[in-house]
Amino acid sequence: MREALGALVHLGLLEARVGDGTYVRSSSELSAVLQRRAAAARREEVLGLRAILEEHASSLAAAHRSEADLASLESLLVEPVLAVSVLGLGGGVCLVLALGFQSQRAADHGQAAALAGMAQSIGYLVAAAGPLLLGVLHDATGGWVLPLALLGAISLVMAVVGYGAGRERHVAAEDFQAQSSRSSTAATCR
């Protein structure tokens, strides 16, 4: 009996724990051999096996697909592509408008530089944090409904702010000088 158990342990079908007993480790000799081989395999070997298995699985799935399966896959592509297209076009337009407003709303080159510095520093901070925060929100909710709704709400806020920025006005020189003197005073007090 001890020799039979020892042979089964050697094959990887059983696991002997000293002082605790013998436990079934694998339900078949093939899976035990595969587990040992996988544990000792190099990364290239594992990737090669995955490529072979995934290619074969994909060809089987394609051969046995139905028209309903194909329609279901196609419907999954429409919504994200449409959403990404609209958001991409909107983002590009917003960048061009934001850069244009900085120069159009300033009375002189100094004001334009100050507006550009303020707007771009805040804009790039939001642009850098936005994808990360949306990804965290996606992971927390398990779907894209809330992240896309948040993007829609942000787009509405941008439309309202853009409407105000699009009015034919310049930043008032008095307001700009008062803001500049406050920031320079705050900088010298540090």
N, C-alpha and C positions, 0 to 999 in steps of 0.2 A: 504494500500500500504506500509506504514511504517513497519507494522508487517511482511509482506512478505519479504521485503528487509532485515529486521533484522534476519529473519530465514535463508535467503540465506547467509547472512554474517556469522551467527553462523555455518552454514555447511561448510563455507570456499569457497563457490562458488563466492562470491562477497567480495570486500574490500571497506569499507567506509572510506574515508579520510575527516576529518572535514575541512570544508571550501573549499574543492577541488572537492568533488563529490564521486560517487560510481563507482567502476571499476570491471570488470569481472576478477576474479582471477583464476578460473578453468573452464574448459569446461564440466566437468562431476562431479557428486557427488562422484563417486568412486575415481577419482584422488585427489579430495580435502581430502577425508578420508585418502588415502594413504600418501599424503603430511604431514598431521598432525601426522600420526603414525610414519612416517620416521623421522620427526623432533624430536619426543620424544623418539625414540628408542635408546637402548644401543648399543655399538659397537658390542657385541657378537650377538645381534639379527640381525643387518645389515649383518654381515659376514655369519650368518646361512642362511639368505634369499638369499644372493648372491650364496652360495654353492648350494642351491636347484635349483635356476634359471639357473645357469651356467651348472650344470650337465644335466638338462633337455634340455637346448639349445644345448649342445654338442651332446647328444644322438639323437636329431632331425636332427642336421646337418649331423651326421654320417649316419643316416637312409636314408636321401634324397640326399646324395652325388652321383655324377656321376663319371665315370671313368676319364673324363676330369678334374674334380675338383681334384681328387686324383693325377693325373699326374702333375697338376699345383703345388700342394703342395710339391710333391716329387722333382720337379725341383728347388723349392726355397731352398731346403736343400742341394743340391749338391754343389753349388758355395761357400757358407760360410764354409761348412765343409772342402772342399778342401783348401780354402785359410787359414783357421785357422790351419789346419794340416801342411801345408808347412811353415807357419810363425812360428809355435811352434817348428817344427824340426829344422828350421834354427836358431831360437833363442837359442835353447839348444846347438847346435853345436858351435855357436859363443861364448857362455859363456865358454865352455870347451877350445876352441882355445885361447881365450883371457887370461884365467888363465894359460894355458901352455906357451904362448909366454912370459909372464912376467918372468918366471923363466928361459926359454931357452935363452932369449936375454940379460940377465944380466951376467956380468963378475964375480960377487961375491954375497954373501948373502945381503950385505948392498944395493947394487944396485937393487937386486930383491925386497927388501922391499920397496924401494923408488918408483920403477916402479909400484908395486902392489898398493901402496897407492894412487898414482896419477891416475892410470887407473881405479881403483875401485871407487874412489870418483866421478870421472866424469861419469863413467858407471852407477853407482846407481842413480845419479842425473837425467841422461837421462831416465833411466828405470822407475823412479818414475814419471817424468813429461810426458813421452810419452803417456800413456793411457789417461790421462786427456786432453792433447792437441788434441789427435785424436778424443776424444769424443766431444770436443768443435768444432772441424772442421766438424765432422759429423752433429752436431746440426746446424751449420751455413750453411752448404750446403744442408742439408736434404737428404743425401745419403752417401753411402760408397765408391763411385767411387774415389773422391779426397783423402780421408784418405788412401785407399789402394794403390793408385798411389804414394802417398808420402812414404808409407812404401816400395814400390818397388824401388823408387829412393834412399831411405836411404840404402836399401839392396845393390844396385849397388855401392854406396860410400863405404859401409863396405867391399865389395868384393875387391875393388881397394886398400883400406887401408890394408886389410888382406893379399893381395898379397905382398905388400911391407913389412909387418911384418913377413911374412913367409919366407923371404930370409934368407939364412944361414949367419947371421951376429950377432954381439953383439953390444950393445949400447957402443959407444966409451967412454973409461974412461975419456978422456980429456973433452969431451962434458958434460959428467955426472958431473964431478967435477966442471966445470965452472958453470953449472946450479945450483948445490948444493950451491956453494959459493955465487951466486947471490941471491938465495932465503934466505940463512941465513943472508946475509948482509941486505936484505930488511926487514927481521924479526927483526933484532937488531935496525934498524933505526926507527921503529915504536915506 
